[in-house]
Each structure stands twice: as C-alpha cells, then as structure tokens.
Amino acid sequence: MRTGRTCLAREVITPKLRPAARGVVLDRDDRILLVRFEFDDGTGLWATPGGGVEPGESVQEALVRELREEIGLEPPVDPLHLWHQEVVAEGHAAGFDGVINDYFLVRVDTHHPAGTLTPAELQAEHVHDIRWWTLPELQAHKGNFAPRALPHLIQTLLTEGPPPELLQLGL
C-alpha cells in the first residue's frame, strides 16, 4: 500500500502598491518644503509634496502635476531621482496594500507655495499645512515624517550631496 503526501499549493500574493512621485524641494537656504497630512484616524505626518501616479501617466508627469496642484511649482524637466521606497502597509490609499514612492530633487531659489488646488481640495486629500523647514527644525521635531528617516536623509543630502546612485529606502 502506498501512502502519499498531500501537497498544498500555496498562492503567492503580490501586494498592490500605489505608485507616487514626490518632490524634495530645497530652497537657496537649504530649507525643505513639507506638507502636513492629517488622516481620519487622528494621525498625521509631514512629508514631501507629491502624490499618486494616475493611470496612463509617467512618474515624471505625476511629479509635474502634483507639484503644480499642491504647491504651484514647475519642477525642472529632468529632476535628479534621489530615492526609491516601497512600503507594504495599511492606510496609504484605498484599494492598495501600500505605496511605491519615487523622490526627486527640486532646487528653487525661493518659492511661495500656492498650488492650483483650493484649501478645501487640499484638505480632501488630507493636506492641512505647507511650510518650509530648516535642518535644525527637522532634527528637533518630535512628530512623524515620511519617510521616517527624513531628517537624516536631508542632512546627508545637504552635507554629502546627492547619492551616487538611486538610494533604496526603508519605511
């Protein structure tokens, strides 16, 4: 009599990640422009401006659209791609299991943020504030940033310059 083992096929589940383009906007004084996201569950964080890539849109096209909408800024034609981040976690966008963030360096002399979206439209996208930060302000802040290591990343960017190759980020 032959005994056999039952082999159960395991389904590989690939998370559905939302692609996003984000601008690391630095002015002539090395301040960074951040937006404050506040969510329905009461949590909040400061992050670089930007957002989701729409269907049929490239990451570069999304960067242009998002910076225009949120802060009224036209990025350079070919901004330097600094960082890439993939995060699988709840709470990023409805219908997605996480996000893929691509961060681009956008240098400006000076800029007063005033995008094409109204304050009500920004709040509908969870954006509740926009402000410039100095490196010491970033380092002293006790709240949350996205990515979490943003103060360190900005310090490294300002002291060492852009990474020689695309930097893969964690959370």
C-alpha positions as CSV (number, residue, x, y, z in Angstrom):
1,M,0.0,0.0,0.0
2,R,1.3,3.3,-1.0
3,T,1.0,6.3,1.3
4,G,1.4,9.7,-0.2
5,R,1.6,13.2,1.0
6,T,-0.9,15.8,0.0
7,C,0.9,18.8,-1.4
8,L,-1.0,22.0,-0.9
9,A,-0.3,24.7,-3.5
10,R,0.4,28.0,-1.8
11,E,-0.8,31.1,-3.5
12,V,1.7,33.8,-3.8
13,I,0.0,37.1,-3.1
14,T,1.7,40.1,-4.6
15,P,0.7,43.3,-2.8
16,K,-1.0,46.0,-4.9
17,L,1.2,49.1,-4.4
18,R,0.2,52.7,-5.4
19,P,3.0,54.4,-7.4
20,A,3.7,58.0,-6.3
21,A,6.0,60.8,-7.3
22,R,7.4,63.2,-4.6
23,G,9.5,66.3,-4.7
24,V,12.3,67.0,-2.3
25,V,12.0,70.8,-2.7
26,L,15.0,72.7,-1.3
27,D,15.4,76.5,-1.5
28,R,18.6,78.6,-1.7
29,D,18.9,78.5,2.2
30,D,18.7,74.7,2.2
31,R,15.2,74.7,3.7
32,I,12.9,71.8,2.7
33,L,9.2,72.3,1.8
34,L,6.9,69.8,3.5
35,V,3.2,69.2,3.6
36,R,1.3,68.2,6.7
37,F,-1.0,65.2,6.1
38,E,-3.7,64.6,8.7
39,F,-5.8,61.4,8.5
40,D,-9.3,60.5,9.6
41,D,-7.9,58.3,12.4
42,G,-6.3,61.3,14.0
43,T,-2.7,60.5,12.9
44,G,-0.6,63.0,11.0
45,L,2.8,63.4,9.5
46,W,5.0,65.7,7.5
47,A,6.0,64.6,4.0
48,T,7.4,65.9,0.8
49,P,4.8,67.3,-1.7
50,G,3.6,64.9,-4.3
51,G,1.2,62.0,-4.7
52,G,-0.2,59.2,-6.8
53,V,0.6,58.4,-10.4
54,E,-2.7,58.4,-12.4
55,P,-3.4,55.7,-14.9
56,G,-1.5,56.3,-18.2
57,E,0.7,58.9,-16.5
58,S,4.5,58.5,-16.1
59,V,6.2,59.2,-12.7
60,Q,7.7,62.4,-14.2
61,E,4.3,63.6,-15.4
62,A,2.8,62.8,-12.0
63,L,5.5,64.9,-10.3
64,V,4.8,67.9,-12.5
65,R,1.0,67.6,-11.9
66,E,1.3,67.0,-8.2
67,L,3.7,69.9,-7.6
68,R,1.6,72.2,-9.7
69,E,-1.6,71.2,-7.7
70,E,-0.2,71.2,-4.2
71,I,2.4,74.0,-4.2
72,G,2.3,75.8,-7.6
73,L,5.7,74.8,-8.7
74,E,7.0,73.7,-12.1
75,P,9.9,71.2,-11.5
76,P,12.8,71.1,-13.8
77,V,12.4,68.9,-17.0
78,D,14.7,66.1,-15.7
79,P,15.0,66.3,-11.9
80,L,17.5,64.1,-10.2
81,H,15.9,60.8,-9.0
82,L,17.2,60.6,-5.4
83,W,15.4,57.8,-3.5
84,H,13.0,54.9,-4.1
85,Q,10.8,53.4,-1.4
86,E,8.4,50.5,-1.4
87,V,6.1,50.2,1.7
88,V,3.6,47.5,2.3
89,A,1.3,48.7,5.0
90,E,-2.3,49.6,5.5
91,G,-3.6,53.2,5.4
92,H,-1.8,54.5,2.3
93,A,-4.6,54.7,-0.2
94,A,-8.0,53.0,-0.6
95,G,-7.7,49.8,-2.7
96,F,-3.9,49.5,-2.2
97,D,-1.7,47.5,0.1
98,G,1.0,50.1,0.3
99,V,2.9,52.6,-1.8
100,I,5.9,53.0,-4.1
101,N,7.4,56.5,-3.6
102,D,9.9,57.9,-6.0
103,Y,11.6,61.1,-4.7
104,F,13.1,63.7,-7.0
105,L,15.4,66.7,-6.1
106,V,13.8,70.0,-7.0
107,R,16.0,73.1,-6.2
108,V,14.5,76.5,-6.2
109,D,15.8,80.0,-5.4
110,T,12.7,80.9,-3.5
111,H,9.1,79.8,-3.7
112,H,5.8,80.8,-2.0
113,P,3.6,77.7,-2.1
114,A,0.3,78.3,-3.7
115,G,-1.0,75.4,-5.8
116,T,-3.9,75.2,-8.2
117,L,-6.0,73.2,-5.6
118,T,-8.2,75.2,-3.2
119,P,-7.7,74.7,0.6
120,A,-10.8,72.6,0.6
121,E,-9.5,70.4,-2.2
122,L,-6.2,70.0,-0.4
123,Q,-7.9,69.0,2.9
124,A,-9.9,66.4,0.9
125,E,-6.5,64.9,0.1
126,H,-5.6,65.2,3.8
127,V,-3.2,68.1,3.2
128,H,-3.6,70.6,6.1
129,D,-0.5,72.7,6.1
130,I,2.6,73.5,4.0
131,R,5.7,75.1,5.4
132,W,9.5,75.4,5.0
133,W,11.8,73.7,7.4
134,T,15.4,74.2,8.3
135,L,17.6,71.2,9.1
136,P,17.7,72.0,12.8
137,E,13.9,72.2,12.9
138,L,13.6,68.8,11.2
139,Q,16.1,67.3,13.7
140,A,14.3,68.8,16.7
141,H,10.8,67.9,15.7
142,K,9.2,65.1,17.7
143,G,6.4,64.2,15.3
144,N,6.3,61.8,12.3
145,F,7.9,62.2,8.9
146,A,7.6,60.2,5.7
147,P,9.9,58.7,5.2
148,R,10.7,58.2,8.9
149,A,14.4,58.9,8.4
150,L,13.7,62.2,6.5
151,P,15.8,64.4,8.9
152,H,18.8,62.1,8.4
153,L,18.3,61.8,4.7
154,I,18.2,65.6,4.3
155,Q,21.2,66.1,6.5
156,T,23.1,63.6,4.3
157,L,21.9,65.2,1.1
158,L,23.0,68.7,2.3
159,T,26.4,67.6,3.6
160,E,27.4,64.9,1.1
161,G,25.3,65.9,-1.9
162,P,23.0,63.6,-3.9
163,P,23.7,59.8,-3.6
164,P,25.9,58.5,-6.5
165,E,23.1,56.0,-7.4
166,L,19.4,55.7,-6.6
167,L,19.1,55.1,-2.8
168,Q,16.6,52.4,-1.7
169,L,14.7,53.5,1.4
170,G,13.0,51.6,4.1
171,L,10.0,52.8,6.0
